[in-house]
Amino acid sequence: MVKIILPAGWTMGRTEFEGSEGLLPDVIRRFAADNPSYGPRLLGPDDQLLTYINLSIDDDLILRAERAGTEVPAGSTVVVTAPMAGG
């Protein structure tokens, strides 16, 4: 099991969820399938991770180019950080 933490502004309450280990894109896809209301915030129409959200595993930011091959081991925490506007 892994812990998935979403931004409070997305959830209006509960921010921590459970997921399963695996490659990062698969972890997020399974989470989105189990929690469909969050799917559009995480995945594009092609079922790929949105590039403008930030994903961290155990406090380590995962670069976009490294997401596809990044393994999320059991016991990890995946944090989704919402995009922010600004300059």
Secondary structure, 3 states (H helix, E strand, C coil): CEEEECCHHHHCCCCEEEECCEEHHHHHHHHHHHCHHHHHHHECCCCCECCCCEEEECCEEECHHHHHHCEECCCCEEEEECCCCCC
